[in-house]
Structure formats: C-alpha cells, structure tokens
Amino acid sequence: MDLLRFTTAGSVDDGKSTLIGRLLYDSKNIFEDQLEAVEASSRKRGDENVNLALLTDGLRSEREQGITIDVAYRYFATPKRKFIIADTPGHIQYTRNMVTGASTANLAIVLVDARKGVIEQTMRHAFIANLLRIQHVVIAVNKMDLVDYSEDVFNNIRAEFQKFASRLDNLIDVSFIPLSALKGDNVVDKSENMPWYQGPTLLYHLETVYVGAQENHVDARFPVQWVIRPQSDKWHDFRGYAGRVAGGVFKPGDEVTVFPSGFKSKIKSIHSPDGELKEAFAPISTTITLEDEIDISRGDMIVKGNNPPKSGQDIEAMICWFSSTKTLNPRGRYVIRHTTKEAKAVVSEIRYKVDINTLHKIEGDPQFTLNEIGRISLRTSSPLFYDSYRRNRNTGSFILIDEGTNETVAAGMIV
C-alpha cells in the first residue's frame, strides 16, 4: 500500500478538525474508547452533537477555545491506501505552523466556509501550498448545509478561487468538492442533498489521486550524517558513512564524488539493519562504504553522476519568518542548517516581501516579522551543496537559527 501525506488548511472555524474527525469516524478508523471519550467531552461541554473536532484538538487550550493551535498529526488507513494527516491551525498568527505541517505533504485540503467564500486566509494557504510545491490541492467548500446546499454558491466560490489560482505556477491539480463535515455530506458517503454534484467524495478522491514520486530519483545525493567506526574485533577495519539518501539511487560499484574535497571513489557496499542492500534510494536511511580511504565527515555529501549539486556561499531563497519576538534585519547573523551541514550565515540583502492578497512584491521594507514571507539573499561562512527547492525538497530547504537563543526563526526554500 502506498502512503499519502496530506495537510488541512483554512481560516478559523472553517471546520478543519471536524472534517478530519468525520473522515476518521465514517471510515471506521476510531477505537471505541476514543469515541466514548469524545462523547463524554461533548456532553460536558454542552454540545448538541458529538463534537468530532475533539478527536484532533488535543491541547486543553484548543478544546476550551474550539480552535487548533498546534499541528496535530493523525494516522489512518483504508483498504486502498495509508494516510498521514497534518491538521494545521487557521489563525494568521499560526501561519508558521501551517508551513511546518505542509512541508512534507503530497496534497493539501484548503477549506472554505460556504457562507464566506474565498477570503484572505484561503489565498494565504493556497500561496503557501504553491510555495512548498504541493501540486495537488482540494478546495473543500464546507458548511454547505448552512447555504441550503446551493449549487450557485459552490460555483461562485469555484470561479473566484480559479481566478486567484491562475497566478500560481505550481498548483497542477485543483479539485473542488462541496461538503458538510458536520452532517457527513460528501466526506465518506455520497450526499443525497446535492444531486447536482457528480464528482467523487473526499475520501474517494484521497484514495485514488495519483501523486507520483515526490522524491527526486535522478540526482543522486547522500549527505553524510555520521561516520561509523565500531572499533570491535569483528568490524576492526569497518568505516561506513551513515545518512539518509536525499535523491537518486546508489548501488555497489557506482563511481561517486565526495564534496567538498572532490575526491572520487566507488561504492563498496551498502548496509542496513537487515543486512546489505543491492541499492539505496530516497528516503532510505543507510550506511555506505567506499573502496578508498577518504577523509569524510558530517556535512559532506556523496554524489553520483554528471549532474553535481550547486556549490556556493551566496544563496537566494524564499523564507517564512517564524519568530514572534525577533525580526529579520539586513546584516542579521544566524546559523543555517542545510541537510546535515551547519554554518554561519549573514543576510546580505532583503529583496522583497510578498503581499498574500495581491501576490505583489513589497520592496524597500527592511524587516521581516512573524509569518511574513519573502525573498532574501544569504552569505554563508562555508560553501553549501544544494539544488533548487523546485528540483529537490531535501537539498533545497534549510532553517535559520538564532545564535543567542537557539530558536528556529525561519524556514527557507532555495530558488
């Protein structure tokens, strides 16, 4: 069975947590004790119906306010597919949480309240999905029961979103599904209240959408995380390089180049906890041994083929600013973590910020504050070996860390 990772996004009270709860409930993915606990909590809160949102909102402050604050991950499966859900918050101040939850997703469900239509948060989350190269998006028009299941309301929302999405370049597949998470219309079971809708239910779409391989299996990249030297009698001369394959396919006998030294060698063997492997590909974690003794340490990269990664100290990137207490300023100094390499970095230029509503570039603003997105230039203390985020998510992403507090202040995508 293949695995689909998807994220939910939308404005406050659009029904994200209720939708996931309904998805789990109607697909029979809830244990009896979980359901009993939710029913008891619903009665205690005085809810008229069983509050399925409580299945995902686990923090006390979330339950008290009826909102999602942190990213909640849920796992479930059907006979056709396994799923990992990232339920992300809708408040503007939690945009950074949405970026975190969506960073590994294959598909994004953006909820729209049928009464409100396409609003700022809808466009914000669609833009972030586009920025993170989530090519498959479902626009779930929720709360159709509150607009009398009107086809005109649904068509107007679809037309409005398509007009906005036409300016985004990475959204390849956009689907529109009218539903009611509270009543269960078109979530798992086909709705009898909307005979005019002939498309699939949400669960059927999730089970059948073809997402393809999200990993880059062309450009072979292996960032070294650890050098393994057992120092035992059995493995006296063993020297292996452990890490996770970030792209491509490695096999014993392949000629490889080690960056930054540029030395070449051949793969002697590939090891896993279950024994030797005939090949290793992304995202497998493994240990590689080479035929030659080369000085390799954490942060180096083993590369195969004639398409090496770019190497340099000047980086152009789109970032989302995470910190609520600090601002990004020109000449600001940070620690950059990229694959397994860590270096110091300075902001050489703030190029522009993006207005989420209009997608216009805001130039001349010297600061980034919480949740703002834009493009900057960085200068690193040592060369990084990278690809563009468009080509490889693993080697094209990084985080910035404040040196004084060790706080993660930004996530970046190399352009």
C-alpha positions as CSV (number, residue, x, y, z in Angstrom):
1,M,0.0,0.0,0.0
2,D,1.3,3.4,-0.9
3,L,1.2,6.4,1.6
4,L,-0.4,9.7,1.1
5,R,0.6,12.6,3.3
6,F,-1.9,15.5,3.2
7,T,-2.5,18.7,5.2
8,T,-5.6,20.6,6.0
9,A,-5.7,24.4,6.0
10,G,-8.3,27.1,6.1
11,S,-9.5,30.0,8.2
12,V,-10.7,29.9,11.8
13,D,-13.9,27.9,12.3
14,D,-14.0,26.6,8.7
15,G,-14.3,23.1,10.2
16,K,-10.8,21.5,9.6
17,S,-10.8,19.4,12.8
18,T,-14.4,18.5,12.4
19,L,-13.7,17.3,8.8
20,I,-10.8,15.1,9.9
21,G,-12.9,13.8,12.8
22,R,-15.8,13.0,10.3
23,L,-13.3,11.3,8.0
24,L,-12.0,9.1,10.8
25,Y,-15.4,8.4,12.2
26,D,-17.2,7.5,8.9
27,S,-14.3,5.4,7.6
28,K,-14.4,3.4,10.9
29,N,-10.9,4.4,12.0
30,I,-11.8,5.3,15.6
31,F,-11.5,3.0,18.5
32,E,-14.5,2.6,20.8
33,D,-12.7,4.1,23.8
34,Q,-11.8,7.1,21.7
35,L,-15.4,7.6,20.7
36,E,-16.6,7.2,24.3
37,A,-14.1,9.8,25.5
38,V,-15.2,12.3,22.8
39,E,-18.9,11.7,23.5
40,A,-18.2,12.3,27.3
41,S,-16.3,15.5,26.5
42,S,-19.1,16.7,24.1
43,R,-21.7,16.2,26.9
44,K,-19.5,18.0,29.4
45,R,-19.2,21.0,27.0
46,G,-22.9,21.0,26.3
47,D,-22.6,20.3,22.6
48,E,-25.8,19.3,20.8
49,N,-24.0,16.7,18.7
50,V,-20.9,14.6,19.2
51,N,-18.0,17.1,18.6
52,L,-15.7,15.2,16.2
53,A,-13.2,18.0,16.3
54,L,-12.1,16.8,19.7
55,L,-10.5,13.8,18.0
56,T,-7.7,16.1,16.7
57,D,-7.8,19.1,19.1
58,G,-5.8,17.6,22.0
59,L,-4.4,20.6,23.8
60,R,-6.6,21.9,26.6
61,S,-6.4,25.5,25.3
62,E,-7.6,24.2,21.9
63,R,-10.6,22.4,23.4
64,E,-11.5,25.4,25.5
65,Q,-11.4,27.9,22.6
66,G,-12.6,25.4,19.9
67,I,-9.6,26.2,17.7
68,T,-6.5,24.4,16.5
69,I,-3.2,25.9,17.7
70,D,-0.5,23.3,17.2
71,V,-0.1,20.9,14.2
72,A,-1.8,17.6,15.0
73,Y,-0.8,14.5,13.1
74,R,-3.2,11.7,12.7
75,Y,-2.8,8.3,11.0
76,F,-5.4,6.1,9.4
77,A,-5.8,3.6,6.6
78,T,-8.4,2.2,4.2
79,P,-8.0,-1.0,2.1
80,K,-6.6,1.1,-0.7
81,R,-4.2,3.5,1.0
82,K,-2.4,4.6,4.2
83,F,-2.7,8.3,5.2
84,I,-0.9,10.7,7.4
85,I,-2.9,13.9,8.2
86,A,-1.4,17.2,9.4
87,D,-4.2,19.3,10.9
88,T,-2.8,22.8,10.8
89,P,-4.3,25.9,12.5
90,G,-6.2,28.6,10.7
91,H,-5.3,31.8,12.7
92,I,-3.0,34.2,10.9
93,Q,-0.5,34.1,13.8
94,Y,-0.1,30.4,13.3
95,T,0.9,30.6,9.6
96,R,4.3,29.2,10.6
97,N,2.6,26.1,11.9
98,M,0.9,25.6,8.6
99,V,4.3,25.9,6.8
100,T,5.7,23.2,9.1
101,G,2.8,20.8,8.7
102,A,2.7,21.2,4.9
103,S,6.4,20.9,4.3
104,T,6.2,17.1,3.8
105,A,2.7,16.9,2.3
106,N,1.7,15.5,-1.1
107,L,-1.7,17.1,-1.1
108,A,-3.4,20.0,0.6
109,I,-7.1,20.3,1.6
110,V,-8.0,24.0,1.8
111,L,-11.4,24.5,3.5
112,V,-13.7,27.3,2.5
113,D,-16.7,28.3,4.5
114,A,-19.6,28.3,2.0
115,R,-21.1,31.4,3.7
116,K,-17.9,33.5,3.5
117,G,-16.4,32.4,0.2
118,V,-12.7,32.9,-0.7
119,I,-11.1,35.1,2.0
120,E,-7.5,36.3,2.8
121,Q,-6.6,33.0,4.7
122,T,-7.8,31.0,1.7
123,M,-5.4,32.8,-0.6
124,R,-2.6,32.7,2.1
125,H,-2.8,29.0,2.4
126,A,-3.1,28.4,-1.3
127,F,0.0,30.6,-1.8
128,I,1.9,28.6,0.9
129,A,0.9,25.3,-0.8
130,N,2.2,26.7,-4.1
131,L,5.4,27.9,-2.4
132,L,6.0,24.5,-0.9
133,R,5.3,22.8,-4.3
134,I,2.2,20.9,-3.2
135,Q,0.9,20.2,-6.7
136,H,-2.4,18.7,-5.7
137,V,-5.0,20.8,-3.9
138,V,-8.6,20.1,-2.9
139,I,-10.8,23.1,-2.3
140,A,-13.4,21.7,0.2
141,V,-16.3,24.0,0.3
142,N,-17.6,23.2,3.8
143,K,-20.9,24.0,5.6
144,M,-23.0,23.6,2.5
145,D,-25.9,22.7,4.9
146,L,-25.9,26.3,6.0
147,V,-26.5,27.7,2.5
148,D,-29.2,25.1,1.6
149,Y,-26.8,23.1,-0.5
150,S,-26.8,25.8,-3.1
151,E,-25.1,24.9,-6.4
152,D,-24.8,28.6,-7.3
153,V,-22.9,29.3,-4.1
154,F,-20.5,26.5,-4.9
155,N,-20.0,27.6,-8.5
156,N,-19.3,31.2,-7.4
157,I,-16.6,30.1,-4.9
158,R,-15.0,27.8,-7.6
159,A,-14.8,30.6,-10.1
160,E,-13.4,33.1,-7.6
161,F,-10.6,30.7,-6.5
162,Q,-9.7,29.7,-10.1
163,K,-9.2,33.4,-10.8
164,F,-6.7,33.7,-8.0
165,A,-5.0,30.3,-8.6
166,S,-4.3,31.2,-12.3
167,R,-1.5,33.4,-10.9
168,L,0.2,30.5,-9.1
169,D,2.6,28.3,-11.1
170,N,2.9,25.0,-9.0
171,L,-0.8,24.1,-8.5
172,I,-1.1,21.5,-11.2
173,D,-4.3,19.7,-10.0
174,V,-7.0,21.6,-8.2
175,S,-10.3,19.8,-7.3
176,F,-13.5,21.3,-5.8
177,I,-15.8,19.3,-3.5
178,P,-18.9,20.6,-1.8
179,L,-19.4,19.0,1.6
180,S,-20.7,19.3,5.2
181,A,-18.2,18.0,7.7
182,L,-20.9,18.2,10.5
183,K,-23.5,16.3,8.6
184,G,-21.2,14.0,6.7
185,D,-22.2,15.1,3.1
186,N,-19.6,14.0,0.5
187,V,-16.9,13.3,3.1
188,V,-17.0,9.5,3.0
189,D,-20.5,8.9,1.8
190,K,-22.2,10.5,-1.3
191,S,-24.6,13.3,-0.3
192,E,-28.3,12.9,-1.2
193,N,-28.7,16.7,-0.6
194,M,-26.5,17.7,-3.6
195,P,-27.6,15.6,-6.6
196,W,-26.2,18.3,-8.8
197,Y,-22.6,17.4,-7.8
198,Q,-21.4,14.4,-9.8
199,G,-17.8,14.3,-8.6
200,P,-16.1,12.0,-6.1
201,T,-16.4,12.1,-2.3
202,L,-13.4,13.5,-0.4
203,L,-12.3,10.0,0.8
204,Y,-12.6,8.5,-2.7
205,H,-10.5,11.4,-4.1
206,L,-7.9,10.9,-1.4
207,E,-7.8,7.1,-2.2
208,T,-7.4,7.5,-5.9
209,V,-5.5,10.7,-6.6
210,Y,-2.2,10.0,-8.3
211,V,0.6,11.9,-6.7
212,G,3.6,10.1,-8.3
213,A,7.0,10.1,-6.7
214,Q,7.7,13.2,-4.7
215,E,11.4,12.2,-4.3
216,N,14.0,13.1,-6.9
217,H,15.3,9.7,-8.2
218,V,17.5,11.3,-10.8
219,D,20.1,13.5,-9.0
220,A,22.0,11.2,-6.6
221,R,22.7,12.9,-3.2
222,F,23.8,11.4,0.1
223,P,24.5,13.9,2.9
224,V,26.8,12.3,5.4
225,Q,25.3,12.4,8.9
226,W,27.7,10.2,10.9
227,V,30.9,8.3,10.4
228,I,30.6,4.7,11.8
229,R,33.8,3.1,13.2
230,P,32.8,0.2,15.5
231,Q,36.3,-0.4,16.9
232,S,35.4,-4.0,17.5
233,D,37.3,-7.2,16.7
234,K,34.6,-8.3,14.2
235,W,34.5,-4.9,12.4
236,H,38.0,-3.8,13.1
237,D,38.6,-2.1,9.7
238,F,35.0,-1.0,9.1
239,R,34.4,2.6,8.1
240,G,30.9,3.5,7.0
241,Y,29.1,6.7,6.2
242,A,25.6,6.9,7.6
243,G,22.8,9.2,6.5
244,R,19.6,9.4,4.5
245,V,19.5,9.3,0.8
246,A,18.3,12.8,-0.3
247,G,17.9,11.9,-4.0
248,G,18.8,9.4,-6.7
249,V,19.8,5.8,-6.5
250,F,23.1,4.3,-5.2
251,K,24.4,0.8,-5.9
252,P,27.6,-1.1,-5.1
253,G,30.2,-0.4,-7.8
254,D,28.9,3.1,-8.6
255,E,31.5,5.7,-9.1
256,V,30.9,8.7,-6.7
257,T,32.4,12.1,-5.9
258,V,32.8,13.4,-2.4
259,F,32.1,17.1,-1.8
260,P,33.7,19.4,-0.9
261,S,37.1,17.6,-1.4
262,G,36.2,16.4,-4.9
263,F,37.9,13.0,-4.4
264,K,36.4,10.1,-6.4
265,S,35.9,6.5,-5.3
266,K,33.5,3.6,-5.8
267,I,30.8,2.3,-3.5
268,K,32.0,-0.9,-1.9
269,S,28.8,-1.9,-0.1
270,I,25.5,-0.5,1.3
271,H,24.3,-1.6,4.7
272,S,21.0,-1.6,6.5
273,P,19.9,-3.1,9.9
274,D,18.6,-6.1,7.9
275,G,21.9,-6.7,6.0
276,E,23.5,-5.5,2.8
277,L,21.4,-3.8,0.1
278,K,21.6,-4.0,-3.7
279,E,20.6,-0.4,-3.9
280,A,19.5,2.6,-1.8
281,F,17.2,5.4,-2.9
282,A,15.4,8.3,-1.3
283,P,14.3,8.4,1.5
284,I,16.1,5.3,2.8
285,S,18.4,5.7,5.8
286,T,21.5,3.6,5.2
287,T,25.3,3.3,5.6
288,I,27.7,3.4,2.6
289,T,31.2,2.1,2.5
290,L,33.8,3.2,-0.2
291,E,36.7,1.3,-1.7
292,D,39.1,4.2,-0.9
293,E,40.1,5.7,2.4
294,I,38.9,9.3,2.1
295,D,38.6,11.9,4.8
296,I,34.8,12.3,5.1
297,S,32.9,13.9,8.0
298,R,29.4,15.1,8.9
299,G,28.1,17.7,6.5
300,D,30.0,16.3,3.5
301,M,28.0,15.0,0.5
302,I,28.5,11.8,-1.6
303,V,27.3,12.5,-5.2
304,K,26.9,10.2,-8.2
305,G,26.7,11.1,-11.9
306,N,27.4,14.1,-14.1
307,N,24.9,16.4,-12.5
308,P,26.5,17.6,-9.3
309,P,24.7,19.9,-6.9
310,K,25.4,23.6,-7.0
311,S,28.1,24.8,-4.6
312,G,28.5,28.3,-3.2
313,Q,28.3,30.7,-0.3
314,D,25.7,33.0,-1.8
315,I,22.2,31.7,-1.5
316,E,18.9,33.1,-2.9
317,A,15.9,31.9,-1.0
318,M,12.2,32.4,-0.2
319,I,11.6,32.3,3.6
320,C,8.8,32.3,6.1
321,W,9.7,34.1,9.3
322,F,8.8,32.1,12.4
323,S,9.9,34.2,15.3
324,S,7.3,36.2,17.3
325,T,10.0,38.0,19.4
326,K,12.7,38.8,16.8
327,T,12.7,40.4,13.4
328,L,14.9,39.7,10.4
329,N,17.1,42.6,9.5
330,P,19.7,43.3,6.8
331,R,23.1,42.1,8.1
332,G,21.4,39.9,10.6
333,R,23.6,36.9,11.7
334,Y,22.2,33.4,12.1
335,V,23.1,29.7,12.0
336,I,22.0,27.9,8.9
337,R,21.2,24.2,8.9
338,H,21.0,22.6,5.4
339,T,20.8,18.8,5.1
340,T,23.4,17.7,7.6
341,K,25.6,20.7,7.3
342,E,25.7,23.6,9.7
343,A,27.3,27.0,9.0
344,K,27.0,30.6,10.0
345,A,25.1,33.0,7.7
346,V,24.5,36.7,7.3
347,V,21.6,38.3,5.5
348,S,23.2,40.2,2.6
349,E,20.0,41.6,1.2
350,I,16.3,41.6,1.8
351,R,14.9,41.6,-1.8
352,Y,11.1,41.8,-1.2
353,K,8.2,40.6,0.8
354,V,5.0,39.1,-0.7
355,D,1.5,40.6,-0.2
356,I,-0.5,37.4,0.2
357,N,-3.7,39.1,-1.0
358,T,-2.4,40.5,-4.3
359,L,0.8,38.5,-4.7
360,H,2.5,41.8,-5.3
361,K,6.1,42.3,-4.2
362,I,6.7,44.8,-1.4
363,E,10.2,46.2,-1.9
364,G,12.1,48.6,0.4
365,D,10.8,47.2,3.7
366,P,13.9,46.3,5.7
367,Q,12.4,43.9,8.2
368,F,10.5,40.6,8.4
369,T,8.1,39.9,11.3
370,L,6.2,36.9,12.4
371,N,4.7,34.8,9.5
372,E,5.8,37.2,6.7
373,I,7.0,35.6,3.5
374,G,9.5,36.9,1.0
375,R,12.9,36.6,-0.7
376,I,16.3,37.3,0.8
377,S,20.0,36.8,-0.1
378,L,22.3,35.0,2.3
379,R,26.1,34.7,2.6
380,T,27.3,31.6,4.4
381,S,30.7,31.1,6.2
382,S,31.4,27.9,4.1
383,P,30.0,26.6,0.8
384,L,26.7,24.7,0.8
385,F,26.0,21.9,-1.7
386,Y,22.4,22.4,-2.8
387,D,19.7,22.1,-5.5
388,S,16.8,24.4,-6.0
389,Y,13.7,23.5,-3.9
390,R,11.8,23.1,-7.1
391,R,14.2,20.3,-8.1
392,N,14.8,18.6,-4.7
393,R,12.9,19.3,-1.5
394,N,15.6,17.7,0.7
395,T,18.6,19.6,-0.7
396,G,16.7,22.8,-1.5
397,S,15.4,23.5,2.0
398,F,17.0,24.9,5.2
399,I,16.2,26.5,8.6
400,L,17.7,29.6,10.2
401,I,18.6,29.6,13.9
402,D,19.2,32.5,16.3
403,E,22.7,32.1,17.7
404,G,21.8,33.5,21.1
405,T,18.6,31.7,21.9
406,N,18.9,28.6,19.6
407,E,15.3,29.5,18.4
408,T,14.4,28.4,14.9
409,V,13.5,31.7,13.4
410,A,12.8,30.9,9.7
411,A,12.3,28.1,7.2
412,G,13.8,28.7,3.7
413,M,13.4,27.3,0.2
414,I,16.4,27.9,-2.2
415,V,15.4,29.4,-5.5
